[in-house]
Amino acid sequence: MKVLIPSPLHSYTGERWVDADGTTLAELLADLDRRYPGIRFRVVDEQDRLRGHMRFFVNSEQIFDLYHPLRPSDEVVLVQALSGG
């Protein structure tokens, strides 16, 4: 499936859109990490929770559960929130 990678993580992928496989978001992240080592740690913390500044959207719907089921036709968008003042 197609995955949109936020600009701050392009150093891992070298591309804006990448392909990845998985039947859940957790599996998708594992596949992304196999293809682009280190990217998963930027999205998920040591307790397997989404980092506070990361958001997942599947087919334009925000998803919070790493075990949310995915279909090969889904479009996944990772968004990295900006903070500061």
C-alpha positions as CSV (number, residue, x, y, z in Angstrom):
1,M,0.0,0.0,0.0
2,K,1.0,3.6,-0.4
3,V,2.4,5.5,2.6
4,L,3.0,9.2,2.7
5,I,6.1,10.0,4.7
6,P,6.4,13.5,6.5
7,S,9.2,15.7,5.4
8,P,11.3,15.3,8.6
9,L,11.5,11.6,7.9
10,H,12.6,11.8,4.2
11,S,16.2,11.3,5.4
12,Y,15.2,7.7,6.0
13,T,13.2,7.0,2.8
14,G,14.6,9.6,0.3
15,E,11.0,9.8,-1.0
16,R,7.7,11.3,-0.1
17,W,5.6,8.3,-1.0
18,V,6.7,4.7,-0.4
19,D,5.2,1.2,-0.6
20,A,4.8,-1.0,2.5
21,D,3.0,-4.1,3.5
22,G,1.1,-5.1,6.6
23,T,-2.3,-6.2,7.8
24,T,-2.1,-3.7,10.8
25,L,-0.4,-0.4,11.4
26,A,2.1,-2.3,13.7
27,E,3.0,-4.6,10.8
28,L,3.2,-1.7,8.4
29,L,5.7,0.0,10.7
30,A,7.7,-3.2,11.0
31,D,7.8,-3.4,7.2
32,L,8.8,0.2,6.9
33,D,11.6,-0.4,9.4
34,R,12.9,-3.4,7.4
35,R,13.0,-1.2,4.3
36,Y,14.2,2.0,6.0
37,P,16.0,1.0,9.3
38,G,15.4,3.4,12.2
39,I,12.2,4.9,10.9
40,R,9.9,3.0,13.3
41,F,11.7,4.4,16.4
42,R,10.8,8.0,15.2
43,V,7.1,7.1,15.1
44,V,6.7,4.6,18.0
45,D,8.3,4.8,21.5
46,E,9.8,2.1,23.6
47,Q,6.4,1.1,25.0
48,D,5.0,0.6,21.5
49,R,2.9,3.7,21.7
50,L,2.6,6.4,19.0
51,R,4.9,9.3,19.8
52,G,2.9,12.3,20.9
53,H,3.8,14.3,17.8
54,M,2.9,11.6,15.3
55,R,-0.5,11.0,13.7
56,F,-1.7,8.2,11.4
57,F,-4.5,8.7,8.9
58,V,-5.9,5.7,7.0
59,N,-8.0,6.7,4.0
60,S,-8.3,10.2,5.6
61,E,-9.5,8.9,9.0
62,Q,-7.3,9.5,12.0
63,I,-6.3,6.2,13.7
64,F,-4.9,5.8,17.2
65,D,-4.7,2.0,17.4
66,L,-1.5,0.3,16.1
67,Y,-3.5,-2.8,15.6
68,H,-6.1,-1.2,13.3
69,P,-6.6,-3.5,10.4
70,L,-5.3,-2.5,6.9
71,R,-6.2,-3.6,3.4
72,P,-3.7,-3.5,0.5
73,S,-5.8,-0.8,-1.2
74,D,-5.6,1.6,1.8
75,E,-3.7,4.9,1.7
76,V,-1.7,5.6,4.9
77,V,-0.5,9.1,5.8
78,L,1.9,9.8,8.6
79,V,1.8,13.3,9.9
80,Q,4.3,14.9,12.2
81,A,2.9,17.7,14.3
82,L,4.8,20.9,14.7
83,S,5.3,22.5,18.1
84,G,6.9,25.5,19.5
85,G,6.1,29.1,19.9
